[in-house]
Amino acid sequence: MSARSRQLHLVRRPHGLPVLRDFDIVEVPLAAPDAGEVLVENLWVSVDPYHREVFDSVTLGTALEGRALGRVLSSRNPEIAVDDLVIHRDGLRTHTVTAQARVIRPPAGVPPEAYLGILGGTGLSAWVGLTTIGRLEAGESVLITAAAGGVGTAAGHIAKALGAAPIIGVTSTQAKADRLLAGPFDEVIAYRDTTLLGQLAGRDIPLALEGVGGSHLEAVIGGMAEGGRIAWVGGISGYNAHTPPGAPGNLFDLVHREIRLHGFLVRNHMDERDGYEAFMTPRVADGIVPVEQTVVDGLDAAPSALIGVLTGANFGKHLVRVAE
Ligand SMILES: NC(=O)c1ccc[n+]([C@@H]2O[C@H](COP(=O)([O-])OP(=O)(O)OC[C@H]3O[C@@H](n4cnc5c(N)ncnc54)[C@H](OP(=O)(O)O)[C@@H]3O)[C@@H](O)[C@H]2O)c1
């Protein structure tokens, strides 16, 4: 079976925050699957902050990649059947032919798209940051920046399940803060209404998962306890900048107070995926951990979603539903 695919292309290199006219949607024919390949109809595609870095290097006029969940329409892979649900990286398009698909079988109570969020690389990033990098211990306080995003909401639930207390979040608005307080967070700072540096100074927090960089990283350093650990997952506040942000003014506090700042990439920790899925899947299936996501419909909505994830339009994981 051959098919056509509508694909999102970057047609202009963005300067600063991307704008809608940087993108175009192009329809192309797909070759029939070769041996080992499957033809997939994408159902859900993920939009992520890392796409901003992709925009700086991707060849203009080619299909953008992204994590996706789809249904197999035809298969020349003996281990994958028609109608199987698969996860792959050929997102931001309606259909793809790929040899790199992983079959998922969501148990009862688990929506398939959770494998792009709380049960996917997003949740795994929070897990790796809090456990392998941050070495969270029950009873410890945890600080989470970008707390209302995909990684942050997952981190709140993981921290709760591992016995952290209190769990402190940072997000932009009081409306997002209120939603977080209805979940696992004990305290949430709405950074647009306050001076984050002043709010966190001297808090003696042992562990932070930091995903914003810039002034947030500086405030987090100021809030850490002596010997504290910062698991540094990202720097979204700088992704649209023309030049890299400067170092935090209090960077030398790392020396004075023996604070460990440890950056990491989830792709180097994929061996932890099975263990994390075993930990989190039953909690999602039982409804103990909700699947928190912001959904927009149709591939045509993907450009605004890609911009939205860089401007705080989402609560939880930001996803595009491409087909039912
Ligand atoms: N190291 C890795 O392997 C890895 C893997 C996944 C993600 N990450 C990083 O982790 C961070 C969170 O990723 P995510 O997938 O969970 O995205 P996300 O949090 O779902 O979306 C980004 C959030 O960041 C906040 N934000 C955007 N611009 C900001 C700014 N200028 N200052 C402060 N906050 C800003 C917004 O929330 P507010 O409205 O609250 O500001 C927005 O909702 C990102 O830096 C991402 O690059 C790294």
The ligand as an ORCA input file, in Angstrom:
! r2SCAN-3c Opt
* xyz 0 1
  N      17.710     17.260     28.925
  C      16.769     16.576     28.273
  O      16.992     15.465     27.787
  C      15.402     17.192     28.166
  C      14.282     16.406     27.854
  C      13.019     17.019     27.859
  C      12.901     18.380     28.130
  N      14.027     19.092     28.402
  C      13.954     20.506     28.780
  O      13.158     20.626     29.954
  C      12.455     21.867     29.942
  C      10.949     21.601     30.031
  O      10.594     20.843     28.882
  P       9.097     20.337     28.684
  O       9.114     19.316     27.622
  O       8.488     20.001     29.978
  O       8.414     21.623     28.078
  P       7.169     22.331     28.730
  O       7.572     22.607     30.134
  O       5.982     21.516     28.481
  O       7.013     23.675     28.009
  C       7.876     24.663     28.310
  C       7.386     25.500     29.517
  O       8.461     26.335     29.869
  C       7.946     27.533     30.368
  N       8.629     28.650     29.705
  C       8.621     28.962     28.415
  N       9.374     30.050     28.180
  C       9.866     30.407     29.378
  C      10.709     31.451     29.801
  N      11.213     32.340     28.940
  N      11.003     31.529     31.105
  C      10.494     30.643     31.975
  N       9.691     29.615     31.625
  C       9.392     29.515     30.337
  C       6.459     27.586     30.085
  O       5.753     27.409     31.283
  P       5.388     28.689     32.207
  O       4.092     29.233     31.686
  O       5.282     28.121     33.553
  O       6.522     29.666     32.069
  C       6.227     26.393     29.170
  O       5.001     25.765     29.412
  C      12.876     22.555     28.647
  O      13.974     23.382     28.911
  C      13.324     21.406     27.756
  O      14.224     21.806     26.761
  C      15.267     18.535     28.394
*
